[in-house]
Amino acid sequence: MRITELFNIQSIALDSAAADQAQIIDELVELQATHGNLTDKAAYKAAIYAREAEASTYVDNGITVPHARAACVTRPSLAALRLKTPVQYNADDDGKTDLLFMIAAPENGSLHIDMLARLMQMLMNEDFVAKLHAAKTPKEFLDTIDAQEEAQFGNESFTQEELPATYRVLAVTACPNGIAHTYMAAEALNKAAQKLGIPCKVETNGSDGPQNVLTADEIAACDGIIVAADKNVETARFDGKPVLFAHVDDGIHKPEQLLQSVLDGKVPVFHSTVRESDKNLLEQNRGGAAKDSLGHTLYKHLMYGISHMIPFVVGGGIMIAIAYLLDDYSIDPANFGMNTPAAAFFKTVGSAVFNYMLPILASYVAISIAGEPALAVGFAGGVLAMNGTNFTGLLNCQADGVSGGFLAALLAGFVAGYVVLFLKKITEKLPKSVSGLRPMLIYPLGGVFVMGVFMCGINPVMGIINDFITNWLNSLGGTSAILLGAVSAVMMSIDMGGPFNKAGYLFGTAALASGNYEVMASVMVGGMVPPIAIALSTTFFPKKWTPDERRNGVINYVMGLCFVTEGAISYAASDPLHVIPSCAIGAATAGALSMAFHCGLRAPHGGIFVFPVATNAPMYCVALAVGSILGGLILSLLKKNLPQEQSSES
């Protein structure tokens, strides 16, 4: 344990105007409280005064070290105060004080003695004290202490006591889908923290829910918090702490920069003023950070909706695909999927989930924009989009029309969200006596009415657009179909889990919903190629990869076969000029071959476990193998051999 580990930037104040002992102790106790280790500030202050009553803690040369052990101290800590004008701290002190260090120690043990001994040895160095007086910022002050301790004691710990675990920096990572980027950002932040030599804990808000959750004590004790997220996370718990809001990609690519900003004390203190469920994602919650661009804001709302829609698509879609696998087409071709009891079960249950993907999409886009009060409004818009309800049909007493599909549902979600935001704005000055009616009556009733009028008016146009896209997809053949397969597969491979990847998946799902299964097959095979291509290269061309890359390459076989495209991201991030083009060419080849072989996939997911429900499954495997091998060969040809010392185990 080193002295510097007991400080944080917020516990150091320079050039204070405190004029007497009482003001000095008050300010030092507040600085100590920034560690979050005082359960009772008044009790700790009383312990400080009790120690001063025994004998003055003035040392010499303008330095005073007030200290105390107390039951209200949960972890040891230090605070420092430099005065603008020297003060007579105690009446009988030999000199005036202008530099103070306050020690807080738990009641059990002799830790404060060890701390005091180390500190006194350092303060005997007059050059060191002069540098403390000259420091212009708390960071410079702390760096000066660190340098002196390193020079005098090296890595020698000043105590043999076991200290409670504390984290200087905490972080939360989250991406819209809660899969790869969430955990990659967490890993990058942990590695950067190890490199910087600081304790750090990262909470991941992935698809399985929050893991490694930050505790209240950890939050209270840390120097600051990084929220690297592109979706809404709970931040009210961080009220009063320095919080740096960033994109999840920044957590992957700029971890040291984010951590250093917290350590340097450059992060503004965050104050939570509204309910988490009533926030507009991160925009109303950025604690002084720069606002997102309009495009990125819309993208986050879209991804939030898609990430909640995907379980409905995957769960329902695979159930439907199993129904077709179990059914007998010859019994009644017109009723394929429902001809046998087993098939009827899977088809009915799968359809019950799959058919509601559009209302779910619209609901969560709306929630992303306006919070939970937008749920009913978004859901109503999604159902109307799904049914194609329009005024012309209603005049003829018909509730259904031509569905506008995904485009109509997306439009419904965005409109619903902003309609609810508008309703919030115009009702925010209502008397408190009726304010409770806003989320329970005004938002759902007013919002659903507006959505009903809007969707009934716009659905005919969206239905025409949806029909045009469906007819265009179904009319493709020959070269056009092969080109579409190649492009769809490339979209899945060029950013590996990013916006192009998600756009490709959305396009394949839309085609699947309209009855075109070949596009989905090309999309899925394109997403499987990058990890497998990289794995092949690391296996058969080991001199081009580091030992760590070769070990991780083996895992990429599994990730590729399970349709986890994101397994290729770390390789693409470290060498994008070689990895991305190679994977894109391999994916394009696989997608084109899949389309040329007329492979189809009724399940909206990739991976070998859905191959049994693929049309022309043997050739689908051929398409995957050819694309993966080609991508691996091109990558291996483009990359140069590493120097012997880099490619060998150290």
C-alpha positions in Angstrom: 0.0 0.0 0.0 1.3 3.4 -1.0 0.5 6.8 0.4 -0.9 8.0 -3.0 -3.5 5.2 -3.0 -5.1 6.8 0.0 -5.7 10.1 -1.8 -8.0 11.1 -4.6 -8.0 14.3 -6.7 -11.2 15.5 -4.9 -9.5 15.1 -1.5 -6.9 17.8 -2.2 -7.6 21.5 -2.0 -5.0 24.2 -2.7 -4.8 27.8 -1.6 -7.7 27.7 0.8 -8.9 30.9 2.6 -9.6 29.0 5.9 -8.6 31.4 8.7 -8.6 29.4 11.8 -8.6 25.8 13.2 -12.3 25.4 13.1 -12.6 26.4 9.4 -9.5 24.2 8.6 -11.0 21.1 10.2 -14.4 21.7 8.6 -12.8 21.9 5.2 -10.5 18.9 5.7 -13.4 16.7 7.0 -15.4 17.6 3.8 -12.3 16.6 1.7 -12.1 13.3 3.6 -15.8 12.7 2.9 -15.1 12.6 -0.8 -13.6 9.1 -0.2 -17.1 7.9 0.8 -15.5 6.2 3.9 -17.1 8.3 6.7 -20.4 6.9 8.0 -20.7 9.9 10.4 -18.9 13.1 9.6 -19.8 14.6 12.9 -18.4 11.7 14.8 -15.1 11.8 12.8 -14.8 15.5 13.4 -15.3 14.9 17.2 -12.5 12.3 17.1 -10.2 14.9 15.4 -10.9 17.5 18.1 -10.4 14.9 20.8 -7.0 14.1 19.4 -6.1 17.8 19.2 -7.1 18.2 22.9 -4.4 15.6 23.8 -1.6 17.5 22.1 -1.2 19.6 19.0 -0.6 17.8 15.7 1.6 20.6 14.4 4.9 19.1 13.2 7.3 21.8 12.0 8.1 23.9 9.0 4.4 25.0 8.6 3.1 21.4 8.4 0.3 20.0 10.6 -1.0 16.5 10.4 -4.4 16.1 12.2 -5.4 12.5 12.5 -7.8 10.2 14.3 -9.0 6.6 14.5 -12.8 6.2 14.7 -15.5 3.6 14.3 -17.2 5.8 11.7 -14.2 5.3 9.3 -14.7 2.3 7.0 -11.4 2.6 5.1 -8.2 4.5 5.6 -7.8 7.7 3.6 -5.9 11.0 3.4 -6.9 14.6 2.6 -4.6 17.5 2.0 -5.2 21.3 2.4 -2.8 24.1 1.4 -3.6 27.5 2.8 -3.3 30.8 0.9 -2.2 32.5 4.1 -0.4 30.8 7.1 -2.6 30.3 10.2 -1.8 29.8 13.9 -3.5 26.4 14.1 -3.1 26.0 17.9 -2.3 28.8 20.2 0.9 27.1 21.6 2.3 25.9 18.2 5.8 27.0 17.5 4.9 28.3 14.1 2.1 29.0 11.7 0.6 26.3 9.5 0.0 26.5 5.8 0.1 22.8 4.8 -2.0 20.1 6.4 -2.5 16.4 5.9 -5.5 14.8 7.6 -5.4 11.0 8.3 -8.6 9.0 8.8 -8.2 5.4 10.0 -10.5 2.6 11.1 -10.7 2.1 14.9 -9.1 -1.4 14.8 -5.4 -1.7 14.2 -2.5 0.7 14.1 -2.7 1.8 10.5 -2.7 5.5 11.3 0.7 5.1 12.9 2.1 3.4 9.9 0.6 6.1 7.6 1.9 8.9 9.8 5.4 7.3 9.9 5.7 7.1 6.1 4.3 10.6 5.7 6.7 12.1 8.2 9.7 10.5 6.6 8.7 12.1 3.3 8.0 15.5 4.8 11.5 15.7 6.3 12.7 16.4 2.7 12.6 20.2 2.3 12.8 20.0 -1.5 9.7 17.8 -1.5 7.9 20.2 0.7 8.9 23.1 -1.6 7.5 21.2 -4.6 4.2 20.7 -2.7 4.0 24.5 -2.1 4.7 25.1 -5.8 2.1 22.6 -7.2 -0.5 24.4 -9.2 -3.2 21.7 -9.4 -4.3 18.8 -7.2 -3.0 16.4 -9.8 0.4 18.0 -9.8 0.3 17.9 -6.0 -0.5 14.2 -6.0 2.1 13.4 -8.7 4.7 15.1 -6.5 3.8 12.9 -3.6 3.9 9.8 -5.9 7.4 10.7 -7.2 8.8 11.3 -3.8 7.4 8.1 -2.4 8.8 6.2 -5.4 12.3 7.8 -4.9 12.4 7.0 -1.1 10.6 3.7 -0.8 10.1 2.2 -4.2 7.3 -0.4 -4.1 7.7 -1.0 -0.4 4.3 -1.0 1.4 4.0 1.1 4.6 1.7 -1.4 6.3 1.2 -5.1 6.9 -2.5 -4.7 7.5 -5.0 -6.1 5.1 -6.9 -3.2 3.6 -10.5 -3.3 2.3 -10.7 -3.4 -1.5 -11.4 -0.1 -3.1 -11.6 1.1 -6.7 -10.4 4.5 -7.8 -12.4 4.4 -11.0 -15.7 2.6 -11.7 -17.3 2.1 -15.1 -20.4 0.9 -16.8 -20.5 -0.4 -20.3 -23.5 -1.1 -22.5 -24.3 -1.4 -26.2 -27.7 -1.6 -27.9 -27.6 -5.3 -28.4 -25.8 -6.0 -25.1 -23.4 -8.6 -26.7 -19.9 -8.0 -28.0 -19.2 -4.2 -27.7 -20.4 -4.2 -24.0 -17.8 -6.8 -23.0 -15.1 -5.5 -25.3 -15.3 -2.1 -23.7 -15.2 -3.7 -20.2 -12.1 -5.7 -21.1 -10.4 -2.6 -22.7 -11.0 -0.5 -19.6 -9.8 -3.2 -17.3 -6.6 -3.7 -19.3 -6.0 0.1 -19.5 -6.5 0.4 -15.7 -3.9 -2.4 -15.1 -1.5 -0.6 -17.4 -2.0 2.7 -15.5 -1.8 0.9 -12.1 -5.2 1.9 -10.8 -7.9 -0.3 -9.2 -10.9 -0.3 -11.5 -14.2 -2.2 -11.6 -16.5 -2.4 -14.6 -20.2 -3.2 -14.6 -21.5 -4.7 -17.8 -25.1 -4.1 -18.9 -25.3 -6.9 -21.4 -28.2 -8.9 -22.9 -28.3 -11.1 -19.7 -28.8 -8.0 -17.5 -26.2 -6.1 -15.3 -23.2 -8.1 -14.2 -20.5 -7.2 -11.7 -22.9 -4.6 -10.3 -21.3 -1.5 -8.6 -22.2 -1.3 -4.9 -23.2 1.8 -3.1 -20.0 1.7 -1.0 -17.8 1.4 -4.1 -19.6 4.3 -5.8 -19.2 6.5 -2.7 -15.5 5.7 -2.4 -14.3 6.0 -6.0 -12.7 9.1 -7.7 -15.1 9.0 -10.6 -17.2 6.9 -12.9 -17.1 6.2 -16.6 -20.4 5.4 -18.4 -19.4 4.0 -21.8 -22.9 3.3 -23.2 -25.0 3.7 -26.2 -28.2 2.8 -24.4 -30.0 3.9 -21.2 -28.4 2.7 -18.0 -29.2 3.5 -14.4 -27.3 6.6 -13.4 -29.3 8.1 -10.6 -27.1 6.1 -8.2 -24.1 8.3 -9.3 -25.7 11.5 -8.1 -23.0 13.8 -6.7 -20.0 11.9 -8.2 -17.9 12.9 -11.2 -19.3 11.0 -14.1 -17.9 10.9 -17.6 -20.4 9.9 -20.3 -19.0 8.4 -23.5 -19.9 6.1 -26.3 -19.2 2.4 -25.9 -16.8 2.6 -28.9 -14.8 5.1 -26.8 -14.5 2.5 -24.1 -13.0 0.1 -26.7 -10.7 2.5 -28.5 -9.9 5.2 -25.9 -9.9 3.5 -22.5 -6.7 5.2 -21.2 -8.0 8.6 -22.3 -11.2 8.1 -20.4 -9.5 6.8 -17.3 -7.0 9.6 -17.3 -9.7 12.2 -17.6 -11.2 10.9 -14.3 -7.8 10.7 -12.6 -7.0 14.3 -13.7 -10.2 15.6 -12.1 -11.5 16.9 -15.4 -14.9 15.3 -15.2 -17.9 17.3 -14.0 -20.0 16.2 -11.1 -23.2 14.6 -12.2 -26.6 15.5 -10.7 -29.6 13.4 -11.3 -32.8 15.5 -11.5 -35.4 13.3 -13.1 -36.5 9.6 -13.0 -34.4 7.2 -15.0 -37.4 5.9 -16.8 -38.3 9.4 -17.9 -35.0 10.3 -19.5 -34.2 10.6 -23.2 -31.5 7.9 -23.2 -28.2 9.6 -22.5 -28.9 13.0 -24.0 -30.6 14.5 -20.9 -28.0 12.7 -18.7 -24.6 13.5 -20.1 -23.3 15.5 -17.1 -21.8 18.3 -19.3 -20.4 16.1 -22.1 -21.0 17.0 -25.7 -24.3 16.1 -27.2 -24.7 13.5 -29.8 -25.3 14.4 -33.4 -28.8 14.0 -34.8 -27.8 11.0 -36.8 -26.2 9.2 -33.9 -29.2 10.0 -31.7 -31.6 8.5 -34.2 -29.4 5.5 -34.6 -29.4 4.8 -30.9 -33.1 5.0 -30.7 -33.3 2.6 -33.7 -30.8 0.2 -32.1 -32.7 0.3 -28.8 -35.8 -0.8 -30.6 -34.1 -3.5 -32.7 -32.3 -5.0 -29.7 -35.6 -5.5 -27.9 -37.2 -6.8 -31.1 -34.5 -9.4 -31.9 -35.6 -11.9 -29.1 -39.1 -12.0 -30.7 -37.7 -12.4 -34.1 -35.2 -15.1 -33.2 -37.4 -17.0 -30.7 -40.5 -16.9 -32.9 -38.7 -17.4 -36.2 -36.8 -20.5 -35.1 -40.0 -22.0 -33.7 -41.7 -21.4 -37.1 -38.7 -22.9 -38.9 -38.8 -26.0 -36.8 -42.5 -26.3 -37.6 -41.6 -26.5 -41.3 -38.9 -29.0 -40.6 -41.4 -31.3 -38.8 -44.3 -30.9 -41.2 -45.2 -33.0 -44.2 -45.6 -30.8 -47.3 -47.5 -33.5 -49.2 -50.5 -33.5 -46.8 -51.7 -30.0 -47.7 -49.2 -27.7 -49.5 -51.5 -24.7 -48.8 -51.4 -25.4 -45.1 -47.6 -26.2 -44.9 -46.4 -25.8 -41.3 -49.8 -26.8 -39.7 -50.4 -30.3 -41.2 -49.2 -32.3 -38.2 -49.8 -31.7 -34.5 -46.1 -31.2 -33.7 -45.7 -28.7 -36.6 -48.9 -26.9 -35.6 -47.7 -26.5 -32.1 -44.4 -24.9 -33.1 -46.0 -22.8 -35.8 -48.7 -21.5 -33.6 -46.4 -20.6 -30.7 -43.7 -19.2 -32.9 -46.2 -17.1 -34.8 -47.7 -15.7 -31.6 -44.2 -14.2 -30.8 -42.9 -13.5 -34.3 -46.0 -11.7 -35.5 -45.6 -9.1 -32.8 -42.1 -8.0 -33.6 -43.3 -4.8 -35.3 -45.3 -3.5 -32.3 -42.3 -4.4 -30.0 -40.0 -2.5 -32.4 -42.2 0.6 -32.4 -42.7 0.4 -28.6 -39.1 0.4 -27.7 -38.1 3.0 -30.2 -40.7 5.2 -28.5 -39.5 4.3 -25.0 -35.9 5.1 -26.0 -37.1 8.6 -27.0 -39.6 9.5 -24.3 -39.3 6.9 -21.5 -41.8 4.3 -20.3 -44.9 6.6 -20.7 -44.4 6.1 -24.5 -44.9 2.3 -24.3 -48.7 2.2 -25.0 -48.4 4.9 -27.7 -45.6 3.1 -29.5 -47.3 -0.3 -29.2 -50.5 1.1 -30.7 -48.6 2.6 -33.6 -46.8 -0.7 -34.2 -50.1 -2.7 -34.3 -51.7 -0.3 -36.7 -48.5 -0.5 -38.9 -48.6 -4.3 -38.7 -52.3 -4.4 -39.7 -52.1 -1.7 -42.3 -55.2 0.0 -40.8 -56.3 3.1 -42.9 -59.2 5.5 -43.2 -60.4 4.0 -46.5 -60.7 0.6 -45.0 -62.5 1.9 -41.9 -65.1 3.6 -44.1 -65.9 0.1 -45.4 -65.8 -1.3 -41.8 -62.5 -3.1 -42.5 -59.8 -3.0 -39.8 -56.9 -4.4 -41.9 -55.2 -3.2 -45.0 -51.8 -3.6 -46.7 -49.1 -3.7 -44.0 -46.4 -1.1 -44.1 -44.0 -3.6 -42.5 -40.8 -2.6 -40.8 -40.7 0.9 -42.3 -44.1 1.7 -41.0 -43.3 0.3 -37.6 -40.1 2.3 -37.4 -41.9 5.5 -38.4 -44.6 4.7 -35.8 -42.0 4.3 -33.1 -40.3 7.6 -33.8 -43.6 9.5 -34.1 -44.9 8.0 -30.9 -41.8 8.9 -29.0 -41.8 12.5 -30.1 -45.6 12.8 -29.6 -45.2 11.8 -26.0 -42.3 14.3 -25.5 -44.6 17.0 -26.9 -47.4 16.0 -24.5 -44.9 16.2 -21.6 -43.8 19.6 -22.7 -47.3 21.1 -23.0 -48.5 19.6 -19.7 -45.5 20.2 -17.5 -47.0 23.3 -15.9 -50.2 21.6 -14.8 -51.1 21.9 -11.1 -49.6 19.3 -8.9 -53.0 18.1 -7.9 -53.6 16.8 -11.5 -50.0 16.1 -12.5 -50.4 12.4 -11.6 -52.9 12.1 -14.5 -50.2 12.8 -17.0 -48.6 9.3 -17.3 -51.9 7.5 -16.5 -54.3 9.4 -18.7 -53.0 12.2 -20.8 -50.0 10.5 -22.4 -51.7 7.2 -23.3 -55.1 8.7 -24.3 -53.7 11.7 -26.2 -50.8 9.8 -27.7 -52.9 6.8 -28.9 -55.4 9.2 -30.5 -52.7 11.1 -32.3 -51.0 7.9 -33.4 -54.3 6.5 -34.7 -55.0 9.5 -36.9 -51.4 9.6 -38.1 -51.0 5.8 -38.9 -54.4 5.5 -40.6 -53.4 8.4 -42.8 -49.9 7.2 -43.6 -50.4 3.4 -43.8 -51.5 3.4 -47.5 -48.3 5.1 -48.5 -46.2 2.8 -46.3 -48.1 -0.3 -47.7 -47.3 0.7 -51.2 -43.6 1.1 -50.4 -43.5 -2.2 -48.6 -45.2 -4.0 -51.4 -42.8 -2.5 -53.9 -39.8 -3.7 -51.9 -41.3 -7.2 -51.5 -42.1 -7.5 -55.2 -38.7 -6.2 -56.1 -37.0 -8.9 -53.9 -39.2 -11.6 -55.3 -38.5 -10.6 -58.9 -34.7 -10.7 -58.6 -33.0 -13.5 -60.4 -29.7 -14.5 -62.0 -27.0 -11.8 -61.7 -29.2 -9.4 -59.7 -29.9 -11.9 -57.0 -26.3 -13.0 -56.7 -25.2 -9.3 -56.4 -27.9 -8.8 -53.7 -26.6 -11.8 -51.8 -23.0 -10.5 -52.0 -24.0 -7.0 -50.8 -26.1 -8.3 -48.0 -23.3 -10.5 -46.8 -20.7 -7.7 -47.0 -22.9 -5.5 -44.8 -22.7 -8.2 -42.1 -18.9 -8.3 -42.3 -17.5 -4.8 -42.7 -18.2 -3.5 -39.2 -19.0 -6.7 -37.4 -21.8 -5.8 -35.1 -22.0 -2.1 -36.0 -24.6 -0.1 -37.9 -24.0 -1.8 -41.3 -24.2 -5.2 -39.7 -27.5 -4.3 -38.0 -28.8 -2.8 -41.2 -28.0 -6.0 -43.1 -29.8 -8.1 -40.4 -32.8 -5.8 -40.5 -33.0 -6.1 -44.3 -32.8 -9.9 -44.1 -35.5 -10.0 -41.4 -37.8 -7.7 -43.4 -37.3 -10.0 -46.4 -38.0 -13.0 -44.3 -41.2 -11.5 -43.0 -42.3 -10.9 -46.6 -41.7 -14.6 -47.5 -38.2 -14.2 -49.1 -35.9 -16.7 -47.4 -32.9 -16.5 -49.7 -31.8 -13.0 -48.5 -31.8 -14.2 -44.9 -29.6 -17.1 -45.9 -27.0 -14.8 -47.5 -27.1 -12.4 -44.6 -26.5 -15.1 -42.1 -23.7 -16.8 -43.9 -22.0 -13.4 -44.4 -22.0 -12.9 -40.6 -20.4 -16.2 -40.0 -17.4 -15.8 -42.4 -15.2 -13.2 -40.6 -14.5 -15.1 -37.4 -13.9 -18.3 -39.2 -11.6 -16.7 -41.8 -9.5 -15.2 -39.1 -9.4 -18.5 -37.2 -8.2 -20.3 -40.3 -5.4 -17.7 -40.8 -4.2 -17.9 -37.2 -4.1 -21.7 -37.4 -2.4 -22.2 -40.8 -0.3 -19.1 -40.9 0.9 -18.7 -37.3 4.0 -16.6 -38.1 1.6 -13.7 -39.0 0.0 -13.6 -35.6 1.1 -13.1 -32.0 0.7 -15.9 -29.4 -2.4 -14.2 -27.9 -4.0 -13.8 -31.3 -3.4 -17.4 -32.2 -4.9 -18.6 -28.9 -8.0 -16.4 -29.4 -8.2 -17.6 -33.0 -9.2 -21.0 -31.9 -12.2 -19.4 -30.0 -13.2 -17.7 -33.3 -14.0 -21.1 -34.9 -16.7 -21.5 -32.3 -17.9 -17.9 -32.5 -18.1 -18.1 -36.3 -20.0 -21.3 -36.3 -22.4 -19.9 -33.7 -22.9 -16.7 -35.7 -21.1 -14.3 -33.4 -19.5 -12.0 -36.0 -18.2 -9.8 -33.2 -15.5 -12.3 -32.5 -13.5 -10.7 -35.3 -13.7 -7.1 -33.9 -10.4 -7.2 -31.9 -8.5 -8.3 -35.0 -10.2 -5.8 -37.2 -9.5 -3.0 -34.7 -5.8 -3.8 -34.5 -5.3 -4.2 -38.3 -8.3 -2.9 -40.1 -6.6 -2.4 -43.5 -5.9 -6.1 -43.9 -8.7 -7.8 -41.9 -11.8 -5.9 -43.0 -11.2 -6.2 -46.8 -10.3 -9.9 -46.5 -13.4 -10.7 -44.5 -15.6 -8.6 -46.8 -14.4 -10.5 -49.9 -14.9 -13.8 -48.2 -18.3 -12.8 -47.0 -19.4 -11.5 -50.4 -18.3 -14.8 -52.0 -20.3 -16.8 -49.5 -23.3 -14.6 -49.8 -23.2 -14.7 -53.6 -22.8 -18.5 -53.7 -25.7 -18.9 -51.2 -27.9 -17.0 -53.5 -26.6 -18.8 -56.6 -27.3 -22.1 -55.0 -30.9 -20.9 -54.0 -30.2 -21.5 -50.3 -33.0 -20.3 -48.1 -33.3 -19.8 -44.3 -36.6 -19.6 -42.5 -34.9 -18.9 -39.2 -33.8 -15.3 -38.5 -30.4 -16.5 -37.1 -27.2 -17.9 -38.3 -25.0 -20.7 -37.0 -24.7 -24.4 -37.5 -27.7 -25.1 -35.2 -30.1 -23.6 -37.8 -28.6 -25.5 -40.8 -31.1 -28.3 -40.5 -33.9 -25.8 -41.4 -32.0 -24.3 -44.3 -33.1 -25.0 -47.9 -30.3 -26.8 -49.8 -28.3 -27.1 -46.6 -25.3 -29.0 -48.2 -24.6 -26.2 -50.7 -25.1 -23.7 -47.9 -22.2 -25.4 -46.1 -20.2 -25.2 -49.3 -20.9 -21.5 -49.6 -19.7 -20.9 -46.0 -16.6 -23.0 -46.4 -15.6 -21.4 -49.7 -16.1 -17.9 -48.4 -14.2 -18.6 -45.1 -11.3 -20.2 -46.8 -11.0 -17.4 -49.4 -11.2 -14.8 -46.7 -8.5 -16.6 -44.6 -6.2 -17.0 -47.6 -6.5 -13.3 -48.7 -5.9 -12.2 -45.1 -2.8 -14.4 -44.8 -1.4 -13.1 -48.1 -2.0 -9.5 -47.2 -0.4 -9.7 -43.7 3.4 -9.9 -43.3 5.2 -12.3 -41.1 5.8 -10.8 -37.6 9.4 -10.5 -36.3 10.5 -13.7 -34.5 10.4 -12.1 -31.0 6.7 -11.0 -31.6 5.4 -14.2 -33.0 7.1 -16.5 -30.4 6.1 -17.1 -26.8 7.9 -14.7 -24.5 
